[in-house]
């Protein structure tokens, strides 16, 4: 074999490694740069596999998968692999509240006690009345205490959480500081039920998932969907990836259906499904000819609502209503514009919307022990490569 022929063969082999054969699509250099970056994290055993999606308001401009959904079974990651998206559920909960505000059924400035009377006697740690609003719930400024996992196991309805939540004193004056709070978002989910008259999961299916075409987004994956669920891994001391016992939502297995629809982090989804939700938000509340939210409601929930209060999980952020908002891009958010908004999940999943660049960046991985899943190098490098992607 001649040297030029051998060189061409090596290039072809390299390309086949970067682009999964099952996809069979032509790749632009930009797309290959996203795949190559993610492939490095797979080869370095930072993640087993990943699905990356980049979209504009009207179309998906990159969607591909690298690595494995299950290493031991040699199961390749697929673009329709399903992930536990955990706290990426929270923006959907916030959206539900704003949908009901648009209908006049509530206001984000309502006292929670207006919708859930059990909150009327809630007090702060020093005995003062705790006047918590829905806005406080969605901005993580309520001061509510989170519940131990053990206390919520076996509960089947969001309303079952309420007596446990109000039994604990509020930790600080509502609105005075920021503290990430699962109880607050689950309380918001219960308010959706009270205001709509529907169970939370039914409301989402009828009002968002069904109309948006999010066929694989659910609190309760079917047996067929569980077969597409990406395995969750953790890093060992030796630098390898080991599967985590598949116990995800509130430490229950996905197969368990007798559990409450966790508004704080119970959803499973795919990159494509979640992109439909994000495109609706980027399109000011409309998608494929149907309006879900008023434009002013989208702006309200995706702009800074926490003033100068210091928030997490990475520097330079503030908080909207169910959404993290990038105030000053830096570090992991350096590729985003000021005013970008989104949310991450406990196992490294990320979805961010840049309203200036008109881009959506979705990364799906399943790794349990990132030191900070919002600040992972995987997210940083993906967003940098995706932001540089050109649209033909």
C-alpha positions in Angstrom: 0.0 0.0 0.0 1.4 3.4 -0.9 1.9 6.1 1.7 -0.8 8.4 0.4 -3.3 5.5 0.4 -2.3 4.5 3.9 -2.7 8.0 5.1 -6.2 8.2 3.6 -7.1 4.9 5.3 -6.0 6.2 8.7 -8.1 9.4 8.2 -11.1 7.2 7.4 -10.6 5.1 10.4 -10.3 8.2 12.7 -13.5 9.6 11.2 -15.3 6.4 11.8 -14.3 6.5 15.5 -15.6 10.0 15.9 -18.9 9.5 14.1 -21.0 6.5 15.2 -21.5 4.2 12.2 -25.2 3.7 13.2 -25.9 7.3 12.5 -24.7 7.2 8.9 -24.8 11.0 8.5 -22.4 13.4 6.8 -20.7 15.6 9.3 -19.5 19.2 8.8 -16.1 20.1 10.4 -18.0 22.0 13.1 -20.1 19.0 14.0 -17.1 16.8 14.1 -15.4 19.2 16.5 -18.3 18.7 19.0 -18.0 15.0 18.7 -14.2 15.0 18.9 -14.4 17.0 22.2 -16.9 14.7 23.7 -15.0 11.6 22.5 -12.0 12.8 24.5 -14.0 12.7 27.7 -15.2 9.2 26.8 -11.7 8.0 26.1 -10.5 9.6 29.4 -13.3 7.8 31.2 -14.9 10.9 32.4 -18.3 9.8 31.0 -19.4 6.6 29.3 -21.2 8.4 26.5 -23.0 11.6 25.6 -25.7 13.0 23.4 -25.2 16.6 22.2 -27.8 18.8 20.6 -27.6 22.3 19.3 -30.7 24.1 18.0 -31.9 27.5 16.8 -35.5 28.7 17.1 -36.6 26.9 14.0 -34.4 23.8 13.7 -31.9 21.4 15.2 -28.4 22.1 13.7 -26.5 19.3 15.5 -27.6 16.1 17.1 -25.3 13.1 17.6 -24.2 10.5 20.2 -20.8 9.2 21.2 -19.7 6.4 23.5 -21.8 3.9 25.2 -25.2 3.9 27.0 -24.0 0.7 28.7 -20.4 -0.3 28.7 -20.7 -3.9 29.9 -23.4 -4.7 27.3 -21.4 -2.8 24.6 -24.6 -0.8 23.9 -23.8 2.3 21.9 -25.2 5.6 23.0 -28.0 6.7 20.7 -29.6 10.0 20.0 -32.9 8.6 21.4 -31.3 7.3 24.6 -33.3 8.3 27.7 -31.8 10.1 30.6 -32.9 11.0 34.1 -32.8 14.8 33.7 -33.3 15.4 37.5 -33.4 19.1 38.2 -33.9 20.0 34.5 -37.5 19.3 35.7 -37.5 22.6 37.6 -37.9 25.0 34.5 -40.8 22.8 33.4 -42.4 23.3 36.8 -41.8 27.1 36.6 -43.4 27.1 33.1 -46.5 25.3 34.5 -46.9 28.1 37.1 -46.6 30.8 34.5 -49.1 29.0 32.2 -51.6 29.1 35.0 -50.8 32.8 35.7 -51.6 33.5 32.1 -55.0 32.0 32.7 -55.7 34.1 35.7 -55.7 31.1 38.1 -52.8 32.4 40.2 -50.1 35.0 40.5 -46.5 34.4 41.3 -46.9 37.1 44.0 -49.7 35.1 45.7 -49.0 33.8 49.2 -48.5 30.1 49.1 -51.1 29.9 51.9 -53.8 31.2 49.4 -53.5 27.9 47.5 -52.3 25.6 50.3 -54.0 26.6 53.6 -51.5 24.5 55.7 -48.9 27.2 55.1 -51.0 29.8 57.0 -49.4 28.9 60.4 -45.9 28.4 59.1 -43.3 30.4 61.0 -39.6 31.3 60.8 -37.1 29.9 63.2 -37.6 32.9 65.5 -41.3 32.5 65.6 -42.4 35.2 63.1 -45.1 34.5 60.5 -43.5 33.2 57.3 -45.1 35.0 54.4 -43.9 32.8 51.5 -45.0 33.7 47.9 -44.9 31.5 44.8 -42.1 33.8 43.6 -40.1 32.8 46.6 -40.6 29.1 45.8 -39.4 29.4 42.2 -36.4 31.6 43.1 -35.1 29.4 46.0 -35.6 32.3 48.4 -38.4 30.7 50.5 -36.3 29.5 53.4 -38.2 26.2 53.5 -36.3 23.2 54.8 -35.7 20.2 52.6 -36.9 16.8 53.7 -34.7 13.7 54.4 -35.1 11.1 51.6 -36.2 8.5 54.2 -39.2 10.6 55.1 -40.5 10.8 51.5 -40.2 7.1 50.5 -43.5 5.5 49.9 -45.3 8.8 49.4 -47.4 8.6 46.2 -48.8 12.2 45.9 -47.3 15.7 46.0 -49.9 16.6 48.6 -48.4 14.0 50.9 -45.3 16.1 51.2 -47.1 19.2 52.5 -47.6 18.1 56.2 -43.9 17.2 56.3 -42.8 20.5 54.8 -44.9 22.8 57.1 -43.8 20.8 60.2 -40.3 22.3 59.8 -39.6 26.0 60.7 -38.5 28.3 57.9 -34.8 28.8 58.1 -34.6 32.5 57.1 -36.9 35.4 56.2 -38.4 34.7 52.8 -36.7 36.7 50.1 -33.6 37.6 52.2 -31.2 35.0 50.8 -30.9 32.2 48.3 -30.7 28.5 49.2 -31.5 25.8 46.7 -34.6 24.1 47.9 -36.3 20.9 46.7 -39.3 21.4 49.0 -40.0 24.7 47.5 -40.3 23.4 43.9 -42.4 20.4 45.0 -44.7 22.9 46.8 -44.9 24.8 43.5 -45.9 21.5 41.8 -48.6 21.0 44.4 -49.9 24.5 43.6 -50.2 23.6 39.9 -52.4 20.7 41.0 -54.6 22.9 43.2 -55.0 25.6 40.6 -55.6 23.3 37.6 -57.5 20.5 39.3 -55.2 17.9 37.8 -52.4 15.7 39.1 -49.1 17.3 38.3 -48.0 14.6 35.8 -51.4 14.7 34.1 -51.2 18.5 33.7 -47.8 18.3 32.1 -48.8 15.5 29.7 -52.0 17.3 28.6 -50.7 20.9 28.5 -47.0 20.5 27.6 -45.6 17.1 26.7 -48.5 15.9 24.5 -49.0 19.1 22.5 -45.2 19.7 22.2 -44.6 16.1 20.9 -42.4 15.2 23.8 -43.2 11.5 23.6 -40.3 10.3 25.7 -40.6 12.8 28.6 -42.3 11.2 31.7 -42.1 10.7 35.4 -42.9 7.0 34.9 -40.9 5.4 32.0 -42.5 2.4 30.4 -40.6 -1.0 30.1 -39.7 -0.1 26.5 -38.4 3.3 27.5 -36.3 1.8 30.4 -34.5 -0.3 27.8 -33.3 2.9 26.3 -32.3 4.4 29.7 -28.6 5.3 29.8 -26.7 3.6 32.6 -25.5 5.9 35.4 -21.8 5.7 36.2 -19.4 6.9 38.9 -15.6 7.3 38.8 -13.6 4.8 40.9 -10.4 5.7 42.7 -8.5 4.0 39.9 -10.0 6.4 37.3 -12.4 3.9 35.8 -16.2 4.1 35.4 -18.4 1.8 37.5 -22.2 1.5 37.2 -24.2 3.0 39.9 -27.1 1.0 41.3 -30.1 2.2 39.1 -31.9 4.1 41.9 -32.6 7.6 40.7 -35.7 9.5 41.6 -35.9 10.0 45.4 -33.7 6.9 45.6 -36.4 4.8 43.9 -35.9 2.7 40.9 -37.3 4.0 37.6 -39.5 0.9 37.4 -41.3 1.9 40.6 -44.5 3.7 39.5 -46.0 4.0 43.0 -44.2 7.3 43.8 -45.1 11.0 43.6 -44.4 13.0 40.4 -41.4 14.9 41.8 -41.7 18.5 40.5 -38.1 19.2 41.7 -36.4 16.5 39.6 -38.5 13.5 38.6 -38.5 13.6 34.8 -36.8 11.3 32.3 -36.3 12.6 28.8 -34.3 12.7 25.6 -32.2 15.5 24.0 -34.7 15.8 21.2 -37.7 16.0 23.5 -36.2 18.6 25.8 -35.2 20.7 22.7 -38.9 21.0 21.8 -39.6 22.5 25.2 -36.5 24.8 24.9 -37.5 25.9 21.3 -40.9 26.9 22.6 -39.3 29.1 25.3 -36.8 30.6 22.8 -39.7 31.4 20.5 -41.3 33.5 23.3 -43.8 30.8 24.3 -45.0 29.5 20.9 -44.0 26.4 19.0 -45.3 25.0 15.6 -48.3 27.3 15.5 -49.5 26.8 19.1 -49.0 29.3 21.9 -48.2 28.0 25.4 -47.1 31.1 27.2 -47.5 34.9 26.7 -44.1 36.5 25.6 -44.1 38.6 28.7 -44.4 35.5 30.9 -41.4 34.0 29.2 -39.4 37.1 29.8 -40.5 37.3 33.5 -39.4 33.8 34.3 -36.2 33.8 32.4 -34.8 37.2 33.6 -33.2 38.0 36.9 -35.6 37.9 39.9 -33.1 37.7 42.8 -31.4 41.2 42.6 -28.0 41.2 44.2 -28.5 38.1 46.3 -25.6 35.7 45.8 -26.8 32.4 44.2 -25.3 29.2 43.0 -24.1 26.9 41.4 -21.4 28.7 39.5 -20.1 32.2 39.7 -21.9 35.1 38.0 -25.4 33.7 38.1 -28.8 34.9 39.4 -32.2 33.2 39.4 -35.4 33.6 37.4 -38.6 31.7 38.1 -37.4 28.1 37.9 -34.5 29.0 35.8 -30.8 29.9 36.5 -29.8 33.1 34.7 -26.3 34.0 33.7 -25.6 37.5 34.8 -21.9 37.6 34.1 -20.5 34.9 31.9 -17.3 33.3 33.2 -15.6 30.0 33.6 -18.0 27.3 32.5 -20.5 29.9 31.2 -17.9 31.8 29.2 -19.4 30.7 25.9 -22.9 32.1 26.8 -24.2 35.6 26.5 -25.3 37.7 29.5 -28.9 36.9 30.1 -28.7 33.2 29.0 -30.7 30.9 31.1 -31.1 27.2 31.8 -30.6 24.4 34.3 -28.5 21.4 35.0 -29.3 18.0 36.5 -27.6 16.0 39.2 -26.0 13.5 36.8 -24.5 16.1 34.5 -27.3 16.8 32.1 -27.5 20.4 31.0 -29.8 22.6 28.9 -29.1 26.3 28.3 -30.7 28.9 26.0 -28.8 31.9 24.7 -31.4 34.5 23.7 -28.8 36.8 22.1 -27.2 34.1 19.9 -30.6 32.4 19.5 -29.1 29.0 20.4 -30.1 26.1 22.5 -27.3 23.8 24.0 -28.4 20.4 25.4 -25.9 17.9 26.8 -27.0 14.5 28.1 -24.7 12.4 30.2 -25.2 10.1 33.2 -22.4 10.4 35.8 -23.2 10.5 39.5 -20.2 12.0 41.1 -19.2 15.2 39.3 -17.7 17.5 42.0 -20.1 20.1 40.6 -22.3 18.8 37.7 -23.0 22.4 36.6 -19.3 23.2 36.4 -18.0 20.1 34.6 -15.3 20.4 32.0 -17.6 18.3 29.7 -20.2 21.1 29.8 -17.7 23.8 29.3 -16.0 22.3 26.3 -19.3 21.3 24.7 -20.8 24.8 25.0 -17.6 26.3 23.6 -17.6 24.1 20.5 -21.4 24.4 20.1 -21.3 28.2 20.3 -18.7 28.2 17.4 -21.0 26.1 15.3 -22.0 27.9 12.0 -25.4 27.7 10.5 -25.6 27.2 6.7 
